[in-house]
Amino acid sequence: MDDYDALDGDSALCVPLADTAQRLAVLTLEEAHDLLALLVAVAQEGGSMSVRAERLAREIAARIPSEN
């Protein structure tokens, strides 16, 4: 699937914050558009995370160029 298949989800939750911050990569433009599409889909579902997803989608959309 991706490079993260071998990660144990439980152990990943225990990574110290300082170490995690160093491993966070900047998203490519394509990844940012994919994330934006996912957030818009979650926002449209109307579930418990829809308000957060909509807010994050607006923030990301304001920061990245359009796909067109």
C-alpha positions in Angstrom: 0.0 0.0 0.0 2.5 2.6 1.2 5.8 3.0 3.1 3.9 2.8 6.4 2.4 -0.7 6.1 4.9 -2.2 8.6 4.3 0.3 11.3 2.6 -0.8 14.5 -0.2 1.6 15.2 0.1 1.2 19.0 3.8 1.9 19.1 3.4 4.9 16.7 1.2 6.5 19.3 4.0 6.4 21.9 6.6 8.4 19.8 7.8 11.4 21.7 6.5 14.7 20.3 10.0 16.1 19.6 10.9 13.0 17.5 7.6 13.2 15.6 8.1 16.9 14.7 11.4 16.1 13.1 9.8 13.4 10.9 6.9 15.4 9.6 7.5 16.2 5.9 6.1 19.0 3.9 3.2 17.9 1.7 3.7 17.9 -2.0 1.1 19.9 -3.9 -0.6 16.7 -5.1 -0.7 15.4 -1.5 -2.2 18.7 -0.3 -4.9 18.5 -3.0 -5.6 14.9 -2.0 -5.9 15.9 1.7 -8.2 18.8 0.7 -10.5 16.4 -1.2 -10.6 14.0 1.7 -11.4 16.8 4.2 -14.2 18.1 1.9 -15.7 14.6 1.7 -15.6 14.3 5.5 -17.1 17.8 5.9 -20.0 16.9 3.5 -20.8 13.7 5.5 -22.2 15.8 8.3 -20.7 13.5 11.0 -19.0 14.5 14.3 -15.9 15.6 12.5 -17.5 17.6 9.7 -17.1 21.0 11.4 -13.4 20.4 12.0 -12.9 19.0 8.5 -14.6 22.0 6.9 -12.4 24.4 8.9 -9.2 22.6 7.9 -10.4 22.3 4.3 -10.8 26.1 4.2 -7.4 26.7 5.8 -5.7 24.4 3.3 -7.6 25.7 0.3 -6.4 29.2 1.2 -2.8 28.2 1.3 -2.4 26.1 -1.9 -2.9 27.0 -5.6 -5.9 25.5 -7.3 -5.6 22.4 -9.4 -6.7 24.2 -12.5 
